[in-house]
Amino acid sequence: MERIDVALIGAGRMGQVHGGNAAAQPGMRLKYVVDPRADVAAERAAQWGAQPATLEQALADPAVGGVLVCSSTDQHLAHALAAVRAGKAVFCEKPIDLDLGKVRAAQPEFAGARFVLGFNRRFDPHFRALKARVDAGDIGRLESLQLVNHDPAAPPPGFIPTSGGLFKDFTIHDLDLARWLLGEEPCEVFAMASCLVDPEIGRLGDVDTARTVLKTPGGRLCVISNTRRSGYGYDQRIEAFGSAGMACAGNVHGDTTLALTGHGIAGAPIRPDFQTRYRDAYRAQLDHFADVLHGRAAPAVGYADGVAALVLAEACQQSVRSGAPVHL
Ligand SMILES: NC(=O)c1ccc[n+]([C@@H]2O[C@H](COP(=O)([O-])OP(=O)(O)OC[C@H]3O[C@@H](n4cnc5c(N)ncnc54)[C@H](O)[C@@H]3O)[C@@H](O)[C@H]2O)c1
């Protein structure tokens, strides 16, 4: 298969995941790594057979067909727009940006753009299987959802100020999952939140523990449980309840071995972090971006999904501030 050159913008935690996958993707050649941390850019570029570059150098290269935006969240829109303006296909990590007004103002520029947004959970094989069952009517008419999304530990403190806070950074995955599974846009949001895990997060003006309830016009309900601390791994579960049954996707364990003794049952822990739990999802997401890059597919998740999830995240923040439900 022909390989199309791509550039990676941002070589931090997520850049490492996507850079490695891009370097191994048969339809892509990772040509440039862009990061203001010159030592990190050089090290990663050497690791993947690429070269460090500035954003301007990478975008000016006509051989570069695609850009992977993995920079800090407050840079996403600027980097994605620069790449769209340069005619590149863009994969952009979530959220699309922190500022809904700026994102909406950029709508004309995204019209027709090849833009894939990094809501990786839509590409997870377990969650896809659950959605296929729900869509096939296996549990009858979907009535409610429970989403559990618990981080094993808080991100590094340096990440918090540019992250947008718990709802725009973390809950946003669940807000997108809810939209994807419910089949109706939520019209009402109620959220409560606390800072229980790390006082430093509170000092930075953020929260680390939240419960969110969404309601759709048809009355479907979704409850989202979030925390930045679990103590037992990266807890990622979905329960979908319908008129004829329920479908659930549980945690993925290191292996399936169980030891049953007089003391009880012992098994392998669940996957410890996002890198290991969603390894397959990140690969499938990059495979999808390769299809978009080669003109074989239209983006399965893009600008409109980014806006809709951000609207819900802002409603969560507003609900926490006011203590009341927000009607959309
Ligand atoms: N989909 C997921 O599961 C998932 C998981 C974690 C993070 N993320 C998202 O990925 C993005 C990056 O998060 P992270 O955890 O990798 O953060 P990080 O802080 O580890 O990495 C961000 C990188 O961007 C670089 N950067 C900052 N400004 C830049 C610029 N102007 N040009 C180029 N690079 C720049 C930083 O130097 C750093 O290397 C965030 O938006 C986050 O929301 C997604």
Ligand as a Chemical Component Dictionary entry (heavy atoms), coordinates in Angstrom:
data_LIG
# 
_chem_comp.id                   LIG 
_chem_comp.type                 NON-POLYMER 
_chem_comp.pdbx_formal_charge   0 
_chem_comp.three_letter_code    LIG 
# 
loop_
_chem_comp_atom.comp_id 
_chem_comp_atom.atom_id 
_chem_comp_atom.alt_atom_id 
_chem_comp_atom.type_symbol 
_chem_comp_atom.charge 
_chem_comp_atom.model_Cartn_x 
_chem_comp_atom.model_Cartn_y 
_chem_comp_atom.model_Cartn_z 
_chem_comp_atom.pdbx_ordinal 
LIG N1  N1  N 0  -8.118 9.944  24.061 1  
LIG C1  C1  C 0  -7.546 9.684  25.212 2  
LIG O1  O1  O 0  -7.722 8.617  25.779 3  
LIG C2  C2  C 0  -6.631 10.695 25.819 4  
LIG C3  C3  C 0  -5.845 10.373 26.924 5  
LIG C4  C4  C 0  -4.982 11.344 27.438 6  
LIG C5  C5  C 0  -4.923 12.599 26.865 7  
LIG N2  N2  N 1  -5.719 12.880 25.790 8  
LIG C6  C6  C 0  -5.661 14.220 25.144 9  
LIG O2  O2  O 0  -4.440 14.337 24.458 10 
LIG C7  C7  C 0  -3.953 15.681 24.530 11 
LIG C8  C8  C 0  -2.535 15.628 25.056 12 
LIG O3  O3  O 0  -2.568 15.086 26.349 13 
LIG P1  P1  P 0  -1.266 14.418 26.971 14 
LIG O4  O4  O 0  -1.729 13.655 28.148 15 
LIG O5  O5  O -1 -0.466 13.730 25.916 16 
LIG O6  O6  O 0  -0.513 15.736 27.461 17 
LIG P2  P2  P 0  1.054  15.941 27.601 18 
LIG O7  O7  O 0  1.197  17.169 28.423 19 
LIG O8  O8  O 0  1.721  14.687 28.027 20 
LIG O9  O9  O 0  1.511  16.231 26.102 21 
LIG C9  C9  C 0  1.218  17.410 25.416 22 
LIG C10 C10 C 0  2.393  17.691 24.513 23 
LIG O10 O10 O 0  2.066  18.814 23.678 24 
LIG C11 C11 C 0  3.229  19.578 23.566 25 
LIG N3  N3  N 0  2.895  20.932 23.129 26 
LIG C12 C12 C 0  2.476  21.987 23.885 27 
LIG N4  N4  N 0  2.352  23.075 23.086 28 
LIG C13 C13 C 0  2.686  22.691 21.843 29 
LIG C14 C14 C 0  2.793  23.369 20.602 30 
LIG N5  N5  N 0  2.504  24.679 20.500 31 
LIG N6  N6  N 0  3.187  22.677 19.510 32 
LIG C15 C15 C 0  3.470  21.347 19.602 33 
LIG N7  N7  N 0  3.411  20.656 20.750 34 
LIG C16 C16 C 0  3.022  21.324 21.859 35 
LIG C17 C17 C 0  3.865  19.528 24.949 36 
LIG O11 O11 O 0  5.228  19.905 24.932 37 
LIG C18 C18 C 0  3.662  18.060 25.294 38 
LIG O12 O12 O 0  4.734  17.255 24.842 39 
LIG C19 C19 C 0  -4.898 16.422 25.481 40 
LIG O13 O13 O 0  -5.714 17.260 24.721 41 
LIG C20 C20 C 0  -5.709 15.348 26.156 42 
LIG O14 O14 O 0  -7.055 15.762 26.376 43 
LIG C21 C21 C 0  -6.543 11.963 25.257 44 
# 
loop_
_chem_comp_bond.comp_id 
_chem_comp_bond.atom_id_1 
_chem_comp_bond.atom_id_2 
_chem_comp_bond.value_order 
_chem_comp_bond.pdbx_ordinal 
LIG N1  C1  SING 1  
LIG C1  O1  DOUB 2  
LIG C1  C2  SING 3  
LIG C2  C3  SING 4  
LIG C2  C21 DOUB 5  
LIG C3  C4  DOUB 6  
LIG C4  C5  SING 7  
LIG C5  N2  DOUB 8  
LIG N2  C6  SING 9  
LIG N2  C21 SING 10 
LIG C6  O2  SING 11 
LIG C6  C20 SING 12 
LIG O2  C7  SING 13 
LIG C7  C8  SING 14 
LIG C7  C19 SING 15 
LIG C8  O3  SING 16 
LIG O3  P1  SING 17 
LIG P1  O4  DOUB 18 
LIG P1  O5  SING 19 
LIG P1  O6  SING 20 
LIG O6  P2  SING 21 
LIG P2  O7  DOUB 22 
LIG P2  O8  SING 23 
LIG P2  O9  SING 24 
LIG O9  C9  SING 25 
LIG C9  C10 SING 26 
LIG C10 O10 SING 27 
LIG C10 C18 SING 28 
LIG O10 C11 SING 29 
LIG C11 N3  SING 30 
LIG C11 C17 SING 31 
LIG N3  C12 SING 32 
LIG N3  C16 SING 33 
LIG C12 N4  DOUB 34 
LIG N4  C13 SING 35 
LIG C13 C14 SING 36 
LIG C13 C16 DOUB 37 
LIG C14 N5  SING 38 
LIG C14 N6  DOUB 39 
LIG N6  C15 SING 40 
LIG C15 N7  DOUB 41 
LIG N7  C16 SING 42 
LIG C17 O11 SING 43 
LIG C17 C18 SING 44 
LIG C18 O12 SING 45 
LIG C19 O13 SING 46 
LIG C19 C20 SING 47 
LIG C20 O14 SING 48 
# 
